[in-house]
Amino acid sequence: MTDAELVAKKLAQIETYVRELRDLARPERLEHDLREQRFVLHTLQLAVQATLDTASHRDPSDGASHPRPLRQHRQERRHHLRIELPPRLPAELVRRFRRRAPRTV
């Protein structure tokens, strides 16, 4: 069982981070402005962490300490919690992030 209030709080945080990126980030300055790069990077990291926290949240009071099958988890999630995902980032912003992202091996 999930704690709906905690999940709602995390989703509100994610929406806030996305809104801040849309309103405050300046894609045209990313290539030359270190402060802008760091703002965008940090805000994205916060949004990703809040997303991971939301996705992995389980209320410990339900006694479920063992992992459940993925199918069961998805069914419970759909049944108990109806969430609306935040809108996508602008395509231009995503392209700039991808160009500047470090290549991993």
C-alpha atoms as a printed R data frame, in Angstrom:
    type eleno elety resid chain resno      x      y       z
1   ATOM     1    CA   MET     A     1  0.000  0.000   0.000
2   ATOM     2    CA   THR     A     2  1.321  3.434  -0.822
3   ATOM     3    CA   ASP     A     3  1.039  6.591   1.225
4   ATOM     4    CA   ALA     A     4 -1.000  8.758  -1.145
5   ATOM     5    CA   GLU     A     5 -0.119 12.004   0.619
6   ATOM     6    CA   LEU     A     6  3.617 11.377   0.313
7   ATOM     7    CA   VAL     A     7  3.290 10.404  -3.335
8   ATOM     8    CA   ALA     A     8  1.189 13.520  -4.022
9   ATOM     9    CA   LYS     A     9  3.857 15.649  -2.340
10  ATOM    10    CA   LYS     A    10  6.607 14.118  -4.502
11  ATOM    11    CA   LEU     A    11  4.542 14.612  -7.660
12  ATOM    12    CA   ALA     A    12  4.009 18.257  -6.724
13  ATOM    13    CA   GLN     A    13  7.785 18.605  -6.321
14  ATOM    14    CA   ILE     A    14  8.341 17.112  -9.777
15  ATOM    15    CA   GLU     A    15  5.810 19.508 -11.295
16  ATOM    16    CA   THR     A    16  7.560 22.409  -9.571
17  ATOM    17    CA   TYR     A    17 10.962 21.380 -10.945
18  ATOM    18    CA   VAL     A    18  9.581 21.056 -14.486
19  ATOM    19    CA   ARG     A    19  7.835 24.427 -14.193
20  ATOM    20    CA   GLU     A    20 11.070 26.034 -12.960
21  ATOM    21    CA   LEU     A    21 12.948 24.607 -15.924
22  ATOM    22    CA   ARG     A    22 10.313 25.913 -18.325
23  ATOM    23    CA   ASP     A    23 10.102 29.353 -16.726
24  ATOM    24    CA   LEU     A    24 13.665 30.009 -15.601
25  ATOM    25    CA   ALA     A    25 15.998 27.994 -17.820
26  ATOM    26    CA   ARG     A    26 17.431 29.784 -20.838
27  ATOM    27    CA   PRO     A    27 18.478 27.176 -23.439
28  ATOM    28    CA   GLU     A    28 20.242 29.766 -25.552
29  ATOM    29    CA   ARG     A    29 22.664 30.444 -22.672
30  ATOM    30    CA   LEU     A    30 23.537 26.819 -21.875
31  ATOM    31    CA   GLU     A    31 26.580 26.626 -24.125
32  ATOM    32    CA   HIS     A    32 28.364 29.588 -22.559
33  ATOM    33    CA   ASP     A    33 26.927 30.130 -19.075
34  ATOM    34    CA   LEU     A    34 28.218 27.817 -16.359
35  ATOM    35    CA   ARG     A    35 25.649 29.089 -13.855
36  ATOM    36    CA   GLU     A    36 22.830 28.257 -16.271
37  ATOM    37    CA   GLN     A    37 24.292 24.798 -16.903
38  ATOM    38    CA   ARG     A    38 24.524 24.080 -13.186
39  ATOM    39    CA   PHE     A    39 20.985 25.338 -12.523
40  ATOM    40    CA   VAL     A    40 19.545 23.080 -15.207
41  ATOM    41    CA   LEU     A    41 21.655 20.091 -14.151
42  ATOM    42    CA   HIS     A    42 20.770 20.442 -10.478
43  ATOM    43    CA   THR     A    43 17.072 20.945 -11.162
44  ATOM    44    CA   LEU     A    44 17.003 17.884 -13.425
45  ATOM    45    CA   GLN     A    45 18.787 15.808 -10.779
46  ATOM    46    CA   LEU     A    46 16.212 16.850  -8.185
47  ATOM    47    CA   ALA     A    47 13.359 15.977 -10.545
48  ATOM    48    CA   VAL     A    48 14.858 12.573 -11.368
49  ATOM    49    CA   GLN     A    49 15.452 11.768  -7.697
50  ATOM    50    CA   ALA     A    50 11.880 12.734  -6.801
51  ATOM    51    CA   THR     A    51 10.661 10.529  -9.664
52  ATOM    52    CA   LEU     A    52 12.705  7.566  -8.439
53  ATOM    53    CA   ASP     A    53 11.504  8.127  -4.869
54  ATOM    54    CA   THR     A    54  7.909  8.184  -6.056
55  ATOM    55    CA   ALA     A    55  8.316  5.091  -8.202
56  ATOM    56    CA   SER     A    56  9.896  3.051  -5.405
57  ATOM    57    CA   HIS     A    57  7.694  4.234  -2.537
58  ATOM    58    CA   ARG     A    58  5.958  1.623  -0.432
59  ATOM    59    CA   ASP     A    59  4.349  2.155   2.948
60  ATOM    60    CA   PRO     A    60  6.362  0.014   5.418
61  ATOM    61    CA   SER     A    61  3.324 -0.432   7.667
62  ATOM    62    CA   ASP     A    62  1.725 -2.890   5.234
63  ATOM    63    CA   GLY     A    63  4.230 -5.579   6.228
64  ATOM    64    CA   ALA     A    64  5.406 -6.250   2.690
65  ATOM    65    CA   SER     A    65  9.136 -6.650   3.092
66  ATOM    66    CA   HIS     A    66  9.570 -9.059   0.180
67  ATOM    67    CA   PRO     A    67  9.621 -8.008  -3.454
68  ATOM    68    CA   ARG     A    68  6.448 -8.552  -5.441
69  ATOM    69    CA   PRO     A    69  6.241 -9.690  -9.041
70  ATOM    70    CA   LEU     A    70  6.407 -6.759 -11.433
71  ATOM    71    CA   ARG     A    71  2.987 -7.552 -12.887
72  ATOM    72    CA   GLN     A    72  1.382 -7.429  -9.439
73  ATOM    73    CA   HIS     A    73  3.162 -4.165  -8.637
74  ATOM    74    CA   ARG     A    74  1.895 -2.552 -11.856
75  ATOM    75    CA   GLN     A    75 -1.667 -3.714 -11.261
76  ATOM    76    CA   GLU     A    76 -1.676 -2.341  -7.703
77  ATOM    77    CA   ARG     A    77 -0.147  0.924  -8.816
78  ATOM    78    CA   ARG     A    78 -2.774  1.416 -11.521
79  ATOM    79    CA   HIS     A    79 -5.584  0.472  -9.177
80  ATOM    80    CA   HIS     A    80 -4.605  2.544  -6.118
81  ATOM    81    CA   LEU     A    81 -3.072  5.632  -7.603
82  ATOM    82    CA   ARG     A    82 -4.114  7.662 -10.599
83  ATOM    83    CA   ILE     A    83 -1.376 10.145 -11.432
84  ATOM    84    CA   GLU     A    84 -0.960 12.695 -14.163
85  ATOM    85    CA   LEU     A    85  2.560 13.003 -15.450
86  ATOM    86    CA   PRO     A    86  4.053 16.464 -15.854
87  ATOM    87    CA   PRO     A    87  4.305 17.776 -19.427
88  ATOM    88    CA   ARG     A    88  7.418 17.031 -21.436
89  ATOM    89    CA   LEU     A    89 10.360 19.382 -21.657
90  ATOM    90    CA   PRO     A    90 10.649 21.454 -24.823
91  ATOM    91    CA   ALA     A    91 12.366 19.567 -27.640
92  ATOM    92    CA   GLU     A    92 15.060 22.232 -28.078
93  ATOM    93    CA   LEU     A    93 16.032 21.972 -24.405
94  ATOM    94    CA   VAL     A    94 16.260 18.178 -24.645
95  ATOM    95    CA   ARG     A    95 18.456 18.380 -27.757
96  ATOM    96    CA   ARG     A    96 20.837 20.757 -26.012
97  ATOM    97    CA   PHE     A    97 21.061 18.493 -22.954
98  ATOM    98    CA   ARG     A    98 21.799 15.479 -25.130
99  ATOM    99    CA   ARG     A    99 24.555 17.295 -26.984
100 ATOM   100    CA   ARG     A   100 26.188 18.354 -23.728
101 ATOM   101    CA   ALA     A   101 25.671 15.071 -21.865
102 ATOM   102    CA   PRO     A   102 28.851 13.130 -21.116
103 ATOM   103    CA   ARG     A   103 29.305  9.980 -23.131
104 ATOM   104    CA   THR     A   104 29.276  6.832 -21.022
105 ATOM   105    CA   VAL     A   105 31.127  3.682 -21.846
